[in-house]
Amino acid sequence: MTKKQKFPFLLGSKWTATKKVDGWRHFQVANRKNQGKWVYAEMVAACDPNVRFWMNAKLLQDNSQWQPGWQSLKEIEAIETESGS
């Protein structure tokens, strides 16, 4: 029996950072890599492909830092208001 892949839909997924990262909020996962029990995602800014970094994919599950899809500023503010941030 094959082992279930962690984060199977990670590659190509789009994310919005609740706080700017290197001046940007909208990112897409360009690559993934498995290192032992960890899965890493290479994040690339939607508006500047030169802005890229690797992060533990598990951090994308933290809704206080990342939202799935590309959210508008109004949507981000509404989420922050709901969560009491």
N, C-alpha and C positions, 0 to 999 in steps of 0.2 A: 504494500500500500504506500502510495506516495504521500509525503508530508505536505500539509496545506501551506501554501505560500502566504506569508504575512504581507499585508498591504497589497493585495493583488491588482488593485486599480490605481496604484500610485503614479506610474509613468504617464505623463501627459496631463495629470490632474492640475487644476487651477486653484490658487489659494490667495486669500487676502490677509495681510498682516494687520493686526489691530493697531500696531505702532509702526511707524516707518522704519524700514531696514535699508540702510545706505541710500536714503532719500526716496524709497519706493514702497508701495503697499501691495501691488499685484505681482504675483509670481506664478510660474508654472514649473512642474517637476520635469526636468530634462533627462535625468538619469537616476538610476537606483543602484545600490550595491549592498550586498549582504556581507557582513563581517561577523562571523560567529553567530551569536543569537541576535545581533542588532541589524536593523535595516536603515540605510542612510539614503536621503533624497538630495539630489543636486537641484537647488532652487535657482531659477533664472528670472530676473525682473522682466516683466512683459514689455516695458517701454525702453529698456536698455539691456541688451543681451550681454554686455560686458560686466554687468552686476550679477555675479553668481557665487553661490556658497553651498557647502554640504552641511546637512544637519540630520540629527537623529529623526527618523520619520515619526517616531512616537510623539514627538513634540507637536505634530500637526493635530493631535487629538485634544490639545489644550485650547479650548474655545476662548480663553482670555487672551491668547496670543495669535491664533490663526482661525480663520473662518473658511469653510469650503466654498469654492467658486470665487468669482470676482464681485465684491460688494462695493456699492457706492458709499461715499462718506456718510450720507444720511442713514444708510442701513447699518454701518458700523456704529454710529452714534446711538441708534435705537438699541442695538445689541448691548452696548456698554451701559445704557440706561437700565435695561432689563436686568442685567447682572449686578447692578449696583456699583460698577467701577467708577 
